[in-house]
Amino acid sequence: MGATTGREDAAAVAETAPMGFAGPDQPRDDILQRCIQCGLCLPTCPTYVETLAEPSSPRGRIALISAVAEGRLAVTDPGFIQQMYECLDCRACEAACPSGVVYGQLIETARAQVERARPRPLRQRGVRGAVFGGLFADARRLRAAASVLRFYQRSGLRAGVRRTRLLERFGLAEMERLAPEMPASFIVPAGEVFTSQTSVPPRGRVALLAGCVMSTAFAQTDRATIRVLNANGYEVVVPAAQQCCGALDVHAGELEHGRVLARRNIAAFESSGAELIVANAAGCGASLKEYGRLLEDDADWAERACTFSACVRDVTELLGALQRRGQLNARLSPIPLRVTYQEPCHLAHAQRVTREPRALLRAIPRLELIEMEDSALCCGSAGVYNLTRPQMAGALGDRKARAILATGAQAVVTGNPGCAIQVRSSLDRADAVLPVLHIVDLLDLAYRGRLP
């Protein structure tokens, strides 16, 4: 017999698969029933904007999830799987929905169902196991991998490898190109407490989520976050034993891995003595705020998770609250710069924090904020989406780069490491030399009287 194609194999699995969802982590019927098919989500959905195809919209995907739930479609149907993973899980549809459909719960549990129902090829299982069960399961392993990447980038090895074109041969060129430059040193959470040295009234203790990518590739932004919080009267502790927030696991349908990380983080931060938990990465903050939902069926952790999530704030959310009360430290030096703001999806849509970042930027003297078109449309990063779906991610990234360049801004500001990496890559493809900065990077420079 001749060898079958991958598509034929997938179709065969779909034909023999049981219909409907099964076991834990099913898309909730009460959420599915809230969708009234009004279509208000369509213009906010990045994949629909690119394809103008109904199945590539939130409404279309909800219809597919309903079809599986009702037993009319197999969970392993190739078309169903395609749409569950084409979605960026950006949550823009949630912000636009008049019926309050919690779309993130639907897409993430649908992916969990797919992962349990279909046998992935051995190579894919190995990669996912190494990433979710290995690399992101322990912060020490992640720092070790980041150290290897730093050596590769700084030793001259990168230039030699690129000349051989081995990366193209093994399909690793895009992954290597997207990898951010590693700094000389990382943030290693060890329970250290950073005390405010300013004359601003003390405001209590907050705990910082150092983050995976933030504490390594963007360690300077973590340090800037600590200084900005100190400048506003907060004592900052960076709890030891904290781990990855679990967002990548949850988005990939690996919900149990995400729950393990959530429990470890809750325990680590509970012992910090902090009143609030601060995140400076939009995706991480959104994940922490949803621990209550993630652990709602765990009798031992549900209440602790809800208490934890209620204490989480994005750094711009916390500082923005001070600003609204007239309590923000206003000793900001001028920064004569025109900037535009790339809204991180999980800050704008999942956390609904949109006003505070802009107000903080406008508080910096001589800084001019120029709004770009579709600032809240996903840039195509979406965790590792730009690696798993490079074509769609590239199209969205190019769209974002055009919007940025049309503003005439001298720099791009954002609040999420994935956005920063994706925007930088998209601007590079457009041969545009613009710095990409985190909001707290600019605030830190203004507080210290330095120019970017």
N, C-alpha and C positions, 0 to 999 in steps of 0.2 A: 504494500500500500504506500502511496505517496504521502509526503509530509503535509500536514494541514497548516494553514496560515494562522497567525495570531487571532485574526478576526473570526475565523471559523471555530477556533478553540473557544473563544469568548461566547460565541453564539451557542455552541454545544452546552457550555456550562449553564447559560441562561435557560436553555430548554429543559434541563434536568433539575434546575434549582426550585426549591419550594417557593410558592407565591406568598407575598406579604412579608412583614417584618417579624422578627422573633427575638426572644430573650430580652435582656435589659437594654437600656439606652435606645428606645424607640422614639421616633418623632411623635410628639404629643398631639393627639387628635383635637384637643380643645384649641391648640394653636392653629392647626390646619383649618379648622372651621371658621376661624376669624377672617381669613382672606375672602374678600368679596369680589375679587377679580376686577377691581376698578381700573387698574393700570397706572395709577399715580406713581408707582415705583419705577416704571419703565425708563423715564429720562434720567433717573439717578443711577441706574445700573450700568457699570462700565462695560460689561460684556455685551449687553443689549445695545448700548450706544455704538459699539464697534461693529456688531453683526446685524443689528435690526431683525434678529430672528427671535420669534416668540419663545422657543424652548430655552434660549439663552437669557431669559429675563427671570426675575424672582417669581412672577406670576406663573410662568411656564414651568419653572422648577417645582413650585408648590403643587402644580397639577400632576407632575410626574411622581412626587412623593405621595400624593393622595392615591394615585393609581396603584402604587406598590402596597400602600396601607390597606387598600380595599381588595387586594388580591387580583388585580387586573394586569399587573406587570411584575416581572421577577426582579428582585433586588440586584441580581447579577446581569440584568439586561444591559448591553453595551451602551445604548443611548442614555439610559438612566445614569450609569457610571460616568459617562462623558460629561453630562451636565452637572452632576454633583461636584466634580472636580474642576470643571471650567469656572465655576463660581469662585470669586476671590474672597468671599466671606467678609466683604468690606462693611456690611451692615448699613449702607446708604439707604437701602429700601426700608429698613426699620424706622429711620428718622422721617421718611416721607409717608409712611403708612398711616392712614386715618383710623385703621381698625386695631392698631397695636399688635400686629403680627410679630412675634419674636422669632425672626427668620434665622438668627444664628443658632438657636436651639434645633431648628429643623435640619439645617444643612450639616451641622456637626454630628448629630445623632444618625442622620442618613449615611454619612461617611463611616461612622462606627459600624453600622449594619453591613455596609459593603465590605469593610475590612474583615468582618467575621465570616461573611458568606462566600467570598471568592478566594480561590487559592492564587496568591501572587507567585510569579516566577521566583526561583531560588535566589537569583541575584538581587531582585528587589527586596525580598524578605531579609536578606543579609544587610543591605544598605539601611533599611528602616530599623532593623535591630541595632545596628551600630550607631545610628543617629539618636533614636529615641530611648533605647535601652542602655546605650553606652555613653555617647558624647554628652547629651543633654540631661542625663540622669544624675550626673555628679559634676559639680562646678569645678572640681580639681581636674577632671579629665578635659573639660572644655578649655581651661587655662593652659593645660599642657599642649593641647592641639593648637591653641593660639600662639604659644611660644614657638612651636615648630613652624607655623606660618610666618611668624616674625623673622625667624632665621632664614627661611626661604626668600623672603622679600629683601632682607638687608645684607645677605652674604654674597650676593651676585649670582646665586644659583638660579634665581628667576630668569635673569637675562639669558643664561645659558640654555635653560629648558625651553624658553620661547624660541630660541634659534633652531632647536631640533624639530619643532613642530609636532612633538609627541603629544602635546595636549589636544591638538585638533584630532589626532589619530584615535585617541581614546575618549573623545567627546567631553573633555574637561576644560576646554578653552574658555567657554563662557563663565563657568564657575570660578575659574582662576581670575578672570578679568573683573568679576564683580567683587572679589574678596577685598575688603577694606584694608588700608595700610595699618599695620599694627604699631602702636606706640612703644616707647622704650620700656615703660612699666605699666602694670595693670593695677586695678583696685582688687585687693584680696580682703573680703569681709572677715573681720576678726573681732568684732564687738567694740571697736574703737569709738570713742566719743569725741566729737568736734564741738568745741564750745565757742559761742559768739563772743567776740572781742569788741563789739561796737557799743555805742552809747544808747542804742535802741533798746526799749524795754524788753526784758526776757519774755518769751512767748511759750516756753515749755519745750519738751523734747519730741522730736519726730524721728522716725526710723526710715532710712533710705533703702529701697530695693536697688542693689548695685546692678543687677541684671547680667545676662550672659554676654551679649554683644556690647552693652554699655560699659561694663567693667573691664573689657578687654580692648576692643577696637576704639571705643569712645570713652576711655578712662578719663581723658581730659574734661569731658562733659560731666562725668560723675563728680570730679573734683570741683568744677565750676558750680555745680548744683549745691554742693556742701557750702561753698563760700557765699553763694547768694542767699541760702537759707540762714547762714550765720549772720549775714549783713542785715537780715530782717528779724534778728532776735531769737532764732531757733537754735537749740542745741540739737546736734545731729548724731545719731548712732547708726552704725552700719553693722547690723546683727551678724554674728558668726553663724554658720550652719545653714544660712539661706541658700536656696537653690534657684534654678531656672523657674520662671513663673508657670511654665506648662502650656503656654499659649500654642506653641508649635505642635505639641502633642494633640491638644484638643482639636485644633483646626484640621489635623491629619486623620481624625477619627480614632486616635489612640487615647480614648478617654480614661482608661484605667491608669495609664502612665501619667496622665495629667493629674489624676486624683492623688497618686503617690507624692508627686511634687507639691501639690497644694497642702497636703497634711504636713509635710516637712517644713514648708514655709510658715504655716500658721503657728506651729510649735516654736520655730525660731524667733518669730516676731513677738509672740506672746510674752516671751521672757526679756524683751528689750526695754521695758519700762516706758515705752513711747506712747504718746496720746494719739498720734496719727502716723500713717504709713505713707511715704511719698514715693512716687514713681516718676521718672523722667523720660520713659519710653511709653508711647501711647498704647501700643499693643500689650505691653506688660501690665500697665495700669488697668486696662479693660479686663484682662484675664484675672487679676487679683480681685476686682470688684464683682466678679462672677463666681468666686469660690462658693458662695452660698448656694447658687444654682447647681454647681458641679457636684457638691456633696450633700444635696438636699435629701437623698435617700439613705445617707449614712447616719444612723442613730447616734453614734459616738462623736461625730464631727459636725453635724449639720448646724447646731447652734453656735459652735465656735467659729465655723466658717462664715456665718451671717454676721457675727460680731466683728470678725476680722475685716470682711468686705466693707462694712459700714465705716471703717476707719481709713480707707484708702483714698488718697487724693493725688491727682496729677500735680506736678510741681506748679504748673501755670494756674491750675484751679486754686491751689492754696494761696499763691501770691496774689492772684486776682481777687480773692476774697478780702485780703488785706487792703488791696487798692480800693475796692468799693467802700470799705469802712474808713478810708483816709489814713490807714496805718502803714502803708508801704513805705519803706525807706526811700525817700525821694532824692537822696544824694547821688544822683546819676550824672556822670560827665557826658558831654555831647559826643555823639558819634555821627559825623556827617556822611550818611550812607543811604542810598535808595535800595530798599529791599522789597521782596514779594514773599508771601506766605503760602507754603504748601501745607494744606490741612491734612494731618494724618487721619485716615479713615476711623481708626479706633479711638481717636480723641473726639472727632466731630460727630460721628454717628453712634458709636457704642457708648461713649461717655457723655455725649452731648455738651462738650466743652468747646465753644466756638468764639465767644466774646472775649474771654480772659486773655488768650494769647495775643490778640490784636491790641487790646487795651494796654498790655504790658509793653509791647513794642512801641506804641505811641507815647508811652511815658518817657522814653529815652529822648533827650533833647537832640534836635537836628536829624533824627532818624525819620526818613520818609517811607511810609508803608504804601505800596502800590498793589492794589488787588489784581490778581490774574483771573482770567476766564476759567470757570469750572475748577476753582481752587480745591473744592471738596471731592472732585472725581478722582477715583483711585489712580495712583501713579503706576500700578502694576507690580509693586513689590509683594505685598500680601504674604509676609513670612518667607517661604521658599518658593512661592509661585513663580518668581522670575527665573528659577532654575528648572522647575517641573513643567512650566508652560511658557517657554521663552518667546514664542511667536506672539501670543496675546499680550504678554507682559511688555514686549518690545513695542508693540503698537500703542499701548497705553502710555508707555514711557516717552515715546516720540511725541505723542499728543501733548503730554505735560511739558516737555521741553519747548515746544512751539509756544505754548501759553506763557511760559516763563519769559522767553526771549521777547515776546510781544510787549511786555511791560516796560522794557528798557531798564529793569532793575540791575543793580550792581552785585547783588547777592541774593541767595534763596535762604529762607528761614523755615525750619520745620520742627517737629517735636517727637520724631521717631527715627531710630537708627535705620530701619528698613527703607523708609522713605528717603533718607539722606543718601544711602548707597544707590538706590534705584535712580534717583534724580541726578546724582553725580554721573552715573553711567550713561543716562539718556543725554545729558548735556555734552558729555565727551563725544558721543556719536554725532552730535550736531556741531562739533568743533567749537564749543562755547566755553570760555574760561570764566566761570563764575564760582565763587566759593559757596558751599552749602553749610549752613550753620544751624546749631540748635538755639532755641530762644534763650536758654540760660547762658549759652556762650556769650551772647551779646549783652545780657544783663550783667554778667560777671565782668566783662570788659568795661562796661559803663561804671560799675561800682568801683573798679580799680583804676579808673582814669586812663585806660589804654585804648588804642585804636585797633580794629581787627586787621 
